[in-house]
Amino acid sequence: MQKHVSSEVMSLSPIVYSFGKMIIDGKIYNRDVKIIQDKVVPNWWREQGHFLQIQDVQDILDYHPDILIIGTGALGIMKVSPELLTFLKK
């Protein structure tokens, strides 16, 4: 099943997602990515696998985004650390 993610807040075209594959601006990605403003950072991996911590997204936070979208993957495996959640609520 493919999902389309609106990218109204970015100048990127809509993102198409299915298990193990994302299409962003017509380019296929088969590994995790980060999008920082209009830049796609491919082959992204966290310090502790599927456990997201502040240091994993510090480069995004440095831009002081109004919105941070965290994908949990097709199976919902990605978990967010309590410290990151607390930081984001500030």
N, C-alpha and C positions, 0 to 999 in steps of 0.2 A: 504494500500500500504506500503510495507516495503522498507526501504532505507538502503543501505550498505555504511558505512563510512570507507574510508581507514584509517588505523592506521599505515602508514609507518613510521611516526615520533616517534612512541611508540613501545614497544615490545608487546603490547596487540594485540590480534587477531582482525580482522575487527569487527566493531560495527554494529549490526543490529538494526534498529529503525523502529517502527511503533507507531501509536498514543497510548500513555499510556504505552509503553513498549520498553525497550532497552535490548539487549543481548550483554554483554561485557565479553569476555573470557568464554563464555558458561554459564554465570550466568545471570539470568533474574532480571531486575530492573523495578519496576513499579512507581518509583518516580524519581525526578530530581537527577542528580549526578554531581559531579565535578571530573575531572581526573587531578591529579597533578602528573606529570611525569608518572610513571607506576602504580600509586595507584588510585583506584576508591573510592571516598568518597560518600557513599550512603545517600539517604534521605536529600539531600541538599535543603535548602530554603533560600531565600533572606530576608533581613530586611524589604523590602517593596514589597513583592509578586513578580510580574512579572516586576519589575523595578530594573535593575542591576546597582549597585553602586560600587565604588572602594573597600569599606570595605567588600563587598560580595566575592570579588576575591583576596583580599590582600594576602592570603596564596599561591595562584598561582603566583601572581606577585613577591613574595619574591624569587622565583626561577629564575627570569629574563628570562622568556621564549622568544624564537624568534617568536613564533606563539601562539596566543590565539584564540581559536575557541569558539564562543558563539552561542549556539543553541537557536533559537527563539521559538521552539516548533512547533507542527504540524499546529497550527493556527496562528503562527507568533505573539503571544501575548507579548513575552519578549521584553522589550525596554531597551536600554542602556542609562545611564545618560550622559548628555553633559560633566560632569566633568570626567567621566571615558574615554570617547572618546578623550577628550583633553589630558589626562594623557597618553593614549596609543599612541598618535601621537608623543609624545616626544621621 
